[in-house]
Amino acid sequence: MSILAGTFFANPVSMEGKVAVITGAASGIGLEFSRRCVLSFGMHIVMADIDEDGLTREVNRLNNEINGTGRAIAARTDVRKRDHYVRLLDVAQRASPSGCIDVCLFNAGVLGAGVQVLKGNENDWRWVLDVNLFGVLHGLQVFTPAIAKQARPGLIAVTASDRGLDIGGSPGCTASYATSKHGLLGMCESLEGELAAKNLGGQIQLSIMCPGLVASSLWNASKAEEQRLGSDKRTIKYREGQRQFMESLGTSVSDTIDTFLDGVARGQFICDSVPGQAQESFGRRAEYIAGGLMPSDRRLKLTSML
């Protein structure tokens, strides 16, 4: 448990007027978190996303809901590019009266539909890792030093996945996605160690969201492909029925954020989307390793989810 437990999102009064930066903010988990920061906690936010049209639409909608007070700012950001994060930091610091950034949620991610070990070329794999892994690394390397030096503590949060705790190859999870999320957990654990070695536990709380199956825009794989460079774009047949099926099994983004915020308030490092799900997912992995089994002996089957 972080020694900053109770500092962030424990009550609305303590967050009023604070500043948050959210990537992947135009849809799904990032959008719900953005709206919650403004509507429930009275914060100022910088919403970042590569989808400029969607981002502008959601920022305008949110500001209109609070009588046009302009608490939300749009910043088109390609998380694959470090210089975009440098610019995003500047935008956020300028938007903050004190220059402090109180909350970061590095949330942008893609599913990488069909990008498996034996299916998916190098460009496809690099795209998933550039967004899901390096897209977070750039944010951590740019924002963490700034928050470490500012006048008040900050929360750095990352959207990983329970797929980073579970056995790879589970239903609805591609090899590229699982690889990126396992890497993300290792990266964040390493960062926690680096912060502890520098005695920065009282300045930075690090919380990792590890959602399970969530009814979010992540399942719209064709939309994600639209943001890739022309020569790298894949034509993915949009399967509305499949998307609806996966979403029907998932936790709502509202419930996901409820559970995440509760974990953050408690100072937890690993935060669920459903209470106890992270332990259950990791338990399957630990059981096959400890028991000398094959991953397939304990891998979650789709039939067990129905």
N, C-alpha and C positions, 0 to 999 in steps of 0.2 A: 504493500500500500504506500502511495506517495505521501510524503510529509505535508504536501499541499492539499490533502484531502479536505473537502469542504470549502475550498477556495473558488472552484468553478462550477457554476450551474446548481449550486446547492439551494439558492433562492434567487428570485428575480431581482430583488433590490441590489444585490451585490454585483450584478452584471449590467445594470442600467448604464447606458452610455459607453460601455466598453466596445472594443473594436475586434472584429473577427474577419479572417480571410478564409475563403472556401474555394477549392478547385472542384471541377466537375459539378458546378453549382446550377446548371441550367435544367437539370432533371434528376429524378430519383432521390437517392439518399442525400446528395449534396443540396438539392433544392429544398427538401424537407428540413434539413438542418438550418439552412439559410433563413427560411421562413420562421422557424422556431426561435432563432436568435433575435429576430426583429419583433415578432408579434408576441412572444411570451416573455422575452427578457429585455426588451427595449434597447438592443444593441445596434451599433452601426456596423455594416458589413461591406466587404468588397467581394463580389461574386465573380469568379473566374471560370471561363469555359472556352473551349475551342469553337463551339457552336455559337457564333456571334448573333445570329437572328434569334435563336432560342433564348440566349442569355439576355438580350435586350428586351425581349417580350416579358420574361419573368421578372426582371428588375423593375420594369415599368408597372407591371401588375402589382408587385409587392409595394412599391412606393404609393401607388394609387389607393391601396388598402389602408394606408396610414396617412391619408389626406395629403399626399404629395410632399411629405417632409424630407424626402431624399436620404433616408437612412441607408439605402442600398445603392451601391455603385457597381457598374459593370466594367470588367477589365478582360477583354479577349486574351486568352492565354493558351499557348500550346505547351503543355507540360514537358514535352520532349526537348524543349529548348531552354537552356539555363538562363540565357539573357532575358527571356520572357519573365522568369522568376525575379530577376534583378529589377526589372521594371515594375513587377507586381509589388515587390517590397516597397519601392519608392511611392507607388500609388497609395498603399496602405498607410505608410508613415505620414504622408501628407494629409490623409483623411482623418488621422487621429490628432486631436488637439494637443495631446501630450507627446505624440510621436511614438507611443507604445502600441504594440500589437498584443492583444490579450489572448486571442484564440486563433490557431491555425488548424484547419482540417484539410489535409491532403488526401483527396477523395477520388480524383479522376481515375477511371479505369475502363478497360475493355475486356470482353469475354474471350475474344479470339476464336470465334466459332470455327470448328473443324481443324484448328491448328494443333495437330497431335505430333507425337514423336515420329511416326512413320507416314504422316500426311501433313504437309505444310512446309513450304520452302523457307529459306533463310530470311527473306524479307518479311514473311509473315511472322516468324518467330521474333525477329528484331522489333517489329512494330509493337507486339504485345509487351515485350520486355521494356522497350523504350517508354511506353505509356505507364505501365503498372509498376515497374521497378525503378528505372532511371527517372521517371517523372516524379517520383517521391524523393529519390536521392537528391535531385536538384533543389527541391523545396527545402529539404532538411539542411542542406549545405548553405543555402542562402539565408534562410530565416532563423535557424537556431543561433548562430553567432549574434544576430541582431537582438533577439529576445534575451540572450544571456547577458547582454550589456545594458539593457534598458532598466528604467527605474522601478518597475514592478514586475511580479511574476507573470509568466505566460503558460498557456496550455498548448502543447503541440500534439495533435491527434492525427492518426493515419487510418484510412480505411483499408484494412487487409481483408481477410476472409477466414471463415472456419476451414476452408479448403487448404489453408496454410498450416492448419493443425492436424487435419485428417489425412487419411491415406489417399494418395493421388489416384486418379482414374474413377472417382465417384461420379454418380449420375449428374449430368448437366455441367460437368466441369472438364474443360479441355486440358491437355497436357501443358500447353503454354500458360494457361491461367494458373493452374496448380503450381507450376514452377515459379511463376512470378510472385505468388502469394507466400510460398515457402521462403523464397528469398527475402521478401519484405519483412517477414517475422524475424529472420536472422539479422537483417539490417537494423531493425528497431531494437532488438535485444542488445545488439552491439552498441547502438547509440546510448541506450540506458546505462551501459557500463562506462562509456566515455564520460557521460554527464556525472555519474557517481564519482569517478576518479577525479573530476575537477570540482567536486563539492557543489554541484549546481542543482542538486535535488530540491533545494529551497527556492530556486528561481524558475525552474522549468518542470512542469508535470508532463509526462509522456504517457499517453493513453492510446491503445490500439483497438480499433473497432474490428471485431472478427465476426461479421454477420454470417448466418447460414443462408438458406434459401430465402430471398427477399423479392417481393413483387415490385420490381423496379424496371427502369428503362435499360438495364444491362442486357436484358434478353432481346432487345431490338438490334440484332447484329448487323443488319443491313444499314442502319443509320450510322453505326460506328464506322463502317467502311467508307461512307461518304466523306469522312474527314481525312482520309489518307490521300497521298499524292496520286496523281492520275495514273501513272504506270503501275502502281502497287495495288490499286483498288481491285477487290474481287467482287464478282457478281454473285451475291448470295440470294438464293430464292427465299423470299420472305414467307415464312410459315406462320401465319396468324394463329392457327390452331395450336401449334407447338408452343408458341410464346404464351398464349392464354393458359395452356396447361401448366407450364412451369410457374407462371405468376399465381395461378390458383392454389398452388402448393405453398407459396411463400408467405412470409410474415409481411404485413403492411409496412410501408416506409415510416408511417407515423408511430407504430408500435416499436419498430426498430430504433428510432431516435429516442423514444421514451426510455428504453432499456439502456441504450448507450449513455444518455445523460445521467441516469442513475449511477451507472458504473463510474463515470467521470467524477461525479460529486463525491463518491466514496473513495476516490483516489486509486482506482484499479488500473493496472497496466493492461490486462486483457479485458475487453468489454464485449459482452454478448449482444445479440439481437433478440435472443430468447434466453431467459435465465437458465444457466446450467448447460447450454448447448456446446459451449467451447470445451468444457470438461468432457462431455460425452464424445465429441469429435476426436479430441486428443487421446481419450481413453482407447479408442479403437486402434490408433497408431501404436500406443504404448503396449497394448496387449499383444499385438503380433510380434513386436520386437522382443519383448520380454519372454514370450513363449516360444521363440524360435520358429515362428510360423511364416507362411507366405502372405504378402499383402492381401491377396484374394481371399484368404481364409477369414479376414475380418472386414473387408471393404464393404461399405454401405451399398445395398442393392436398392434399385428403384422400387421394387415391390414392397420393401420395408418402409417406404415413405408414404405409401398410399393408405 
